[in-house]
Amino acid sequence: MSHDPLFNRPLVEKYDRPGPRYTSYPTAPQFNTAFAEDDYRAAAERSNRAANPKPLSAYVHIPFCKSLCYYCACHKIITHNSERAAEYLEWLKREIEVQGALFDDTRRMTQLHLGGGTPTYLSNAQLGELMAALDAAFHFAPTEEREFSLEVDPRTVMPEQIHELRGLGFNRLSFGVQDFDSDVQRAVNRVQSEEQVAALVAAAREAGFRSVSVDLIYGLPLQTVASFDATLDKIIALRPDRIAAYSYAHLPELFKAQRLIRPEDMPPPERKLELLELTIRRLSDAGYVYIGMDHFALPDDELSLARENGTLQRNFQGYSTHADCDLIGLGITAIGKVGDSYSQNVKETAQYQARLESGRLAVMRGYRLNDDDRLRRDVINELMCHGHIDFATIEARHGIVFRDYFAAALAELASPRADGLIELDDTSLTVLSAGRLMMRNLAMAFDAYLTPNQQRFSRTV
């Protein structure tokens, strides 16, 4: 595959429709409450008994924020009462202890991600407590084998705190920038200066973080091609290792915070495509490799290298080099993947506390994969991560005849094939340059659960 996706406006417009992001398969709408705590415990036991138990990974959800970003669709709690976070941390440590008892001591945690909300709402001392609890329960892998990351709101930390975070064991940081334009920042209630971000990126370099990532959002209110081009200038000058450029999904009927954005400030639909085309061109010209979906990375970054050597994976945090782990979800709403199952925790803090107070897990719902799910997950992962499906490899893993089993899916791909998005022959399917922006559309052909009403998903391009 070419490194740079071919931006073809008519094709992008044709295929831009709602669809899953495929951070899991089956996707979250298939999770159900029939999957209960005992199912999760059984999944953990099966994973311990595997011939080669997988290493452990954890996602920890810190839901607190001091102010409301109007675009945000995450599960968050807006408060200036730090006591709420201190109380939440105590319950979180309780959950860590309960979960840790389910997994064999011989297994090691190689991957950790703190998301939110705002993880840095917690003080560095509180984050130290959290890290100590995680290490005691799950046994951190040796330092050189870890990928421990943290989302940082640049408004919440000072450069000296970045050095302290490195001392706590984090080796990757992700800074939420979104846009540097002051009018856009005021329109979404997230004001932060270029100088703040630059100082934190410099501190991360000095502290020895292995990777620094920056998040951007295109399609926000008041954004123009010229204003976002100026933001890209500043981001490129900072030279982060990774850049995630997300498409803003404006769904005020679903997310109350978005109702605070003035409708007249929203850019027209065609503006988003202009901004996407601009982002791809500018980052490609600056030497970034297009990994897939929203992700770009420098050529020597581990994501780029994994894409080159065929080890790229995908999980609930997006593209990863460590996705083949048992992922433990911790905190309210957190999602996990243990063995052949997915699970999600309760959404309200009162429920969360009640479960843990009684010694129970916080699992609210989930899903156990069947043979067809595992097969389709394998196919979709090959497509999304490697842009290539070798039929013989899938047949050997799953005992099927690919063209017979997926006859309907291959027929559905007739239009993408005619449009030059894929190359399809008797032995394989390969995504061409023009199809790289439409990965989600291609994966949808192999999804057994999609229905005509897919409005619950964001648009695919």
N, C-alpha and C positions, 0 to 999 in steps of 0.2 A: 504494500500500500504506500501511496505517497504520504509524506509527512503533513502536507498542507491540504486541507479539504478544499474541494472546488466549490465556491459559492455560486450557485446557479439560481438566480432570483425566481424564475418561473417554477423550478423544481422545489425550492424551499417553500414557496407559497402553496404549491400543490399538496405537499406532505405535512404541512404544519397543522396538526390537529391534536386533540387530547389523547394522551397515552401514558402508560406507566414509565417510571424512570428505571425500573428493574434493578433496584438495590437488593431485591430479593425476588425469588420466584418459588411458589406463588407470591403475589404481591399482598400488601397489608389488608385490602378489602376481603381477602379470604380468611383472615384470622377470625376465630370465633370463640365464644365462651365455653364451648364443649371441651376445649383444651383447658385443663385445670391444673392446679398445683401438683397433683399426683402424676400427671402426664409429664410435667417438667422434671420432677424428681426421677422418673423412670428414664427420661432422655439423658439426664446427667449420668445415671448409672450405666446405661448402654455405652455412652461415650467413654467412660472409665474402663469398660471391659473390651474396648476395641483392640485389635491386634497392635496397632500403633496409635495410642491416644494422641489427639491433636494438642498442640500448645494452646494456651488460653489467651483470650483477648477480653477487654472490658470497655463498655461505653458507660460513662457516668454522667447523668443528667443533673445539672445545677440550674434550676429554673428561674433564679432571681435576677431582676434588673432594677436599676434605680430610676430609669426613665423609659418611656414607651417609644419605640421606633414604629412609625405608622405603617410601614410596609410589612412588618413582621408577622409571619404565620406560624411561628413556633409556639410551643406551650411554655408560657412564662408567667411569673408572678412579679408585678411591679410594686416595689415597696422600698422605703428608706429605713425600715425597722430591721436592723441587723440581727436582732434576737431571733427573728424567724429563720434566718439562715443558720444561726448557731444551733437551733433546735432541729432543723432539718438535717444538719450534719450528724447529730447524734443518732437519728433514726437511720441515716445512710450507713453509718458505721455498724449499726445493728444488722442491717440487710447484708452488708459485706460479710459479716461473721456467719450468718445463716447460709448464705450462698457458698462461702468458702468451704463449709463442712461437706458439701456435696461432691467436691472434686478431689481426686487423689493428690496427696502431697508431692508425688513425683512429677506432676505436671507443672510447667512453668509459664508465667505470664510474659508474653513477648510483645504484646501490643496493648496500648491504653489510650483512650481518647476522652477528654472532658469537654462536654458541649453544654449548650444552654438554650435560652437564658444567657447568663454571663458567668462563666466559671470564675472569673477574677472578681466577682462580687464577694467571694470568700477571700479573707485575708491570706497572706502567704503562710502565716502560722496555722490557720485552719486547713489550708491545702496541705501543709506538712502533716497534720493529723490524718487527713484523708489518705495520703500516700503511705503512711505507716500502717494504717489499717489494711489497705490493699495488699501491701507486701506481706503482712502477717498472715492474711487469709489465703493468698493466691501465689505467693513465692515468686518474686520478680526474677526474670531470667538475667544472666550476666549482662552488664551494661552494654557491651558491644552488640548484643542481640536484640536490644529493646527498640521499639518505635513508640515513644510516649509523647502524645501531642495534647495541645491545649488551645482552645479558642480564646482570643484576647480582644476585648473591646478597648481600643487605644485610649478612650476617655477615662479608663478606670485604673491605669497603672502608670508608674513613673519608670524611667530607664533603670534605676538601681534595683527595682523590683524584678526586672527581667533577669538580672544576674541571680537573684534569689530563686527564681523559678527554675533556672538551670541547675542550681544546687539541690533542688528537690528531686531531680531526676528526669525532668522533661527535656526532650532533645529536639522537639519540633513545635513551632508556633504558627498559628493562623490568625492574622489580623483582619478584623472586619472593617473595611474601608468603605465599600459600596460606591462612593463618588466623592470627589474633592470639591465639586462646584458648590459655592456657598448657598446659592438659591435652591438647589436641589436638596442640600442638607437641611435647610430650614423647612422645606416642604414636607420632609419625612421625619422631622424632629430628631435628627442625629447630626449634631454639629461638632466637627473635629478638624483640627488644622493639619495641613500637610507637614508642618514642622513637628507636631506631636508624633505622627506616624514615622517620619524619617528618623527621629531620635530613638524610637523604640526598635526600628529595624537595625539601626547601627548598634544599639545595645545588644540585640540578639546575636549579631555577628561577633561582637567582642566577647560575648559569653560562651560562644562555641556551639550554638544550636546547629544541628545538622541540616535543618531545612526551615526556611521561612516562607510562609504562604500568605497571599493576600486575596481577600474575597471582594469582588466587584458585583454590582447589579446593574443591568441595563434595562431600560423601559420604565424607569422611575419618573415621577412627575417633574416637569420642567426640563428634562434632559433634551439636549439637542446634539446633533452630530459634532458640532464645534466644541460644545462644552465637554462632551465625553472624550473627544480627542485630546483635549487638554488634560483630563484626568489620566488617560492612558500615557501621555507624555511623562507625567510625574511618576506613575507606577513603573514604567520602563526604566526611568532614571534610578529608581530604588533597587531595581534588579532582584526581586524576590525569586526564590528557587521555583516556586509554583504560583500560578494564578488561577483562581476559579472565577469565571465570569458567568453569573447566573441570570437567567431571564426572569424578570419580575412578573409574577402572576397576580393580577389585580382582581381579587374576588371579594369585594366588600360585603356581599351577601352571606359569605361564609366566615369572614374574619373581621370582627368588630373594629379592630384598630385601623383597618384600611378605610373605614368610613370617615376618618379624620382627614383624608387626602381630598383636596378639592377636585371634583370631576373635571373642571375646566383646565386643570393643570396637567392632566394625563396626556401623554403624547399619542398621536394617532397610531394605529396598528402598523402602518408601513414604516414608522420611525424605528420600531424595534428591529426590523430586518436590516435597516440601514446601520443601526448601532452594532448588530451582530456582525455584519459584513466588515465594518470598520475594525472591530475588535480582532477578528481573525486576521485581517490584513496587517494591522499594526503589530500584533504579537508575533506573527510569523516572520515579518520583516525584521523584528528585533531578535530573532533567533530562538524563539520558544517553539517547542514541539507540541502539536495538537494531540493530546492523549485520547480524547473522546469526550462526548457530552459537553461539559462546561470547563474541562480541565486542560491547562497548558503547563508545561514544565520546561526548564532548561535542559539541554541535551545530556548533561552529566548528572542530572537528578535521578534518584532511584526509580521514579515512575517512568521516566523516558527509557532507562536501561531495561526495566521490566517489560515495557512494551516491545523493545527490540528483541529481547531473548525469549519472549513467549511466556513469562511468568506473571504477567499482570493479572490481578484479581479484582473483584468488585464486591463490596459489602454495603452495610447501611450508611457508612460514611462516604461512599463513593468509590473511586479507584484506589487500589491499595497494593502493596507488595506483600502484605501479611494476612490476606483475607482467609486463608485456609486454616482458621483457628475455630475453636468453640468460643463464641462471643457471648459474654455475660452482660445483660442489661441491668444497670443499677440506677435507682432513683425513679421518680414518677415518670410515667409514659415511656421509659426506656425499653428498647427492643433488643432481644437477644436471639442468637442462633446456636443451639446446642444439639450436636448430632444431626438427626434428621428432622429437627423441629425448629419452629420459630415461636417466640413468646413476647408478650408485651405487658408491662406493669400497669397497675391502676393509675388513673389520671389525677386524682385529687389527694392532697396531702393528708386529709382526715382519714381516708380509706387506707392510705399508705401506712400511717401510724398505727391504725387499728390492726391491720394484718400483722405487722411486725411485733406489736405489743403482745399478741397472742402466740408468737413464735412461728407464725406462718410466713410463707413467701409472699411477695407482693404481686405475683403473676395474676393478671386479669383475664387474658385470652391468649390464643396462640394457634398453632397449626402443626400437624405432623404430616410430613410428606409421604406420598405413596410412590410406587415405582414409576408411574407416568410423570409425576412431578419431578422426580430426581432426573429423569431423562431430559425433560424439557428445560430444567434448570441448567443442566450441563450444556445443552445446545445454545441456550441464550447467553450463557457465560462465555462460551467460545466466540460467539458473534460479537458481543459487546466489548470484550477485552482484546480479542485477537483479530477480529474482522475476517475470520476464516473458519469454516467448518469442514473438516475432513470426514467424509461419511464413514469410511472404513474404521476410523478411530472410535467414533460414536457407536458403530455396530459392534465392535469388539467389547466395549465397556458394558453395553446394555443388552446384547443379544437380540438385535432387531435388524431388519432390512430397512435402511434409512428411507429410501425413495418410496417404499410401500407404506411405512409407518407415518411418514410426513407428506403423503401425497397431497392432502388438502392445503397444507402450509406452502408447499412448493408451487401449487397452482395459484395461491394468493400472491405469490411473489412475481407473477408474470408481468405485472405493470412496472414494478421497480426494475425488473430485468430489462424491459423494453426501454425504460428511461435511462438506462446506463448506470444505475446505482449499484448493481451487482453483476458478477459473472457466475453463471450456473452451468455446470456440466454433469456428467454421470457420476463423478467422484467427489465433487466438492462445491462449496459456495464461497465466493470471495467478495468482500465489499470493495468496490472501486472508490476512487477519490471522491466522485460526486455523491456517493452514498454515505460518507462518513458522518455528515451532519444528521442523517436520517436513521441512525442506528436503532433508535427506539421503535420507529415504524417497522423496520425489518424484523426486530425481535417480536413485535406484536403478532406476526404471522404464526409464531410457534406457541402462542399463549392460548391455553385451552379454556381460560376463564373469562376472556373479554366478552362484553355484551355491547349491543349497539349504543347504549347510554354510558358513555365514558367521561362525562363532564366532571367527575370527581378528580380527574387527573389534570396536570398541567399540560400545556401544549408541547409538542415534541421538538420544536425547533425554536 
